């Protein structure tokens, strides 16, 4: 019989995936912002038009917001469970 996965297992996986996703999205967002301003040599990495499309894209903002909410909700849940604010359910 396969081992049953708990809710916490899936929360940890969601936190890890959303964390990596947030890292990539933030690097894109920050580098495109610096490319638009022409600072730190980021303007050599991408054209102004590419930076504008990336930085001002509402889809990127939505993805960033969703990843942030998933990540924070998972981390808060795991922290509250570790601190004892959320107790284990008693199985009948």
N, C-alpha and C positions, 0 to 999 in steps of 0.2 A: 504494500500500500504506500503510495507516494506521500511525502511529508506535506502537511497542510500549511500553506503560507498564511501569515497573519496580516492584518491591516497595516501594521507598522512596517512590514517588509516592503509593501507597495509604496508607502509614504517615503521610505528611504530611497527607493529607486526613483520616485518622482522628483525628490529633492536633488539627487545627483544629476539626473538628466536635465532638469530645468536649470541647474547651476551651470553646467557646461554650455547650455543653450544661451543663457544670460551672458556668459563670458564672451562668446562669439558675437552676439548682438551688440554688446557694449563696445567691443573692439571696433566693429564696423561703424557704429554711431560716433564714437570719439574720433576715429581716424578720418571719417568723412567730414566731421566738423572742423578738424584742424586743416584738412585739405581745402575746405572752403575759405578759411582765413589765410591760408598760405603760410602756416607756421610749422616749425619743426621738420620741414622737408616733406611733409605729407602731400603737398601739392605735386610732388614728383611721382608719387605712387598712383595717383588717379587724376583724371581731368576734373576741371571744375564742374562740368556738366554731370559726370558720373557721381561726384561727391554730392551735388545738389539733389540728384535723383535718389540717392541712398539716404541722405540725411533728412530730407523733407518728405519722405514717403510715409503716408499715414499707416500703411500696412506694417512697416517696421516698428512704428510706435505701438501698434496694437499687439504685435508679437512680443515686444519688449514688456508691455504691461501684463500680458497673460503669463509670460514666463516668470515675471517678478511676483505676481500674485500666487502662482502655484508654489514657487520656491519659498516665499515667506510663510504661506499657510502651512506648508509641510514642516518647516523648521519650528514654527511656533507650536504646532501640535506635538512634535517630538520633544521640544523643551518642556512643555507643560506636563507631558507624560513622565519625563525624567525627574522633574521637580516634585512629582506626586500630586499635582493638581488634577490630573486625570487618572482615575483608578482603573485597574483591570476589571473587566466584567467577570462576574461569577458564572460559570457554566453549570447548568442544572444536572 
